[in-house]
Amino acid sequence: MTKLLRAALVAAISVGGFVRAADLASIDRTIKKEPTYQTKSPRYALLVFGPEARDRVWLVHDGDTLYVDRNGNGDLTEFGEKVAAGSPSDDRCFPVGDVRFGGRLHRELTVSASPLFKSSETIQNQPNAKAALASDAKASVYSISIDLEIPGMKGRGAGGRVGLMVGAVDSGGALLFGDKPATAPVIHFDGPLQVTFFREKPTLMLERDNDLMLVVGTPGLGPGTLAMLCYDGTIPAAAVPHLDIEFPPQKPDAPLVRQGFELRQRC
């Protein structure tokens, strides 16, 4: 059994504080106006911004095109909201660029879509990825990055903005877009931060070498939606996570074996 993090929790508090998370499951999924899609199976995802998730940006992947509701008004047919893939290949990268609302300018929004069948075994072995491939051999797995303007926070992103990354997989599964707005994953940017495991929870063994990787981020709604903070330039180097681990004893009546570790290496 693991007990998470004293110093890393302090780091998360100093960066963003504890704020009650928005109820992502209750968010209105209405899109006011959609274009005529070229494919029969456009794929949907919803980005929400701010602690209360008030600002919302729909993404719709339609073949070599990504529709982006840049101003968050629910109309995907407006000028500048149709983004072409950066290169004509199976791995489609959509350089969206700026999105602006709520008096803030967020930069370098990029959405990538890659064939799921070409992804790593780690991704393909996720239960939701297996189900997607079973129903659609051409299914895509996604990743998203953005540089956020967050008052009081600085990072190494564009103009000192804070970088965040999502996908292609987290501890909940692979990031797959939904087949309709109602099933779209919800990704929460500039929401409450927490310290959690990167991808799956590790199995730790006493007196063995163990790998353990933690991230600071905001969970979304659905597999693969953890918005991970790019810590460089944001979380101080002196904020070192401390991990206490309790191992079960070899004998039933013996006390638990406790060990503490400082996670000083960053990657």
Sequence and secondary structure as in RCSB ss.txt:
>XXXX:A:sequence
MTKLLRAALVAAISVGGFVRAADLASIDRTIKKEPTYQTKSPRYALLVFGPEARDRVWLVHDGDTLYVDRNGNGD
LTEFGEKVAAGSPSDDRCFPVGDVRFGGRLHRELTVSASPLFKSSETIQNQPNAKAALASDAKASVYSISIDLEI
PGMKGRGAGGRVGLMVGAVDSGGALLFGDKPATAPVIHFDGPLQVTFFREKPTLMLERDNDLMLVVGTPGLGPGT
LAMLCYDGTIPAAAVPHLDIEFPPQKPDAPLVRQGFELRQRC
>XXXX:A:secstr
 EE  SHHHHHHHHHT       GGGS    SB    SSS  EEEEEEETTTT EEEEEEEETTEEEE TTSSSB
TTSTT EEE SSSSSSEEEEEEEEEETTEEEEEEEEEEEEGGGS HHHHTSHHHHHHHHH TT EEEEEEEEE  
TT   SSGGG EEEEEESEETTEE   BSSGGG  EEEES   EEEESSS     TTS     EEEEE  BSTT 
 EEE  TTTS TT   EEEEEE  SSTTS  EEEEEE     
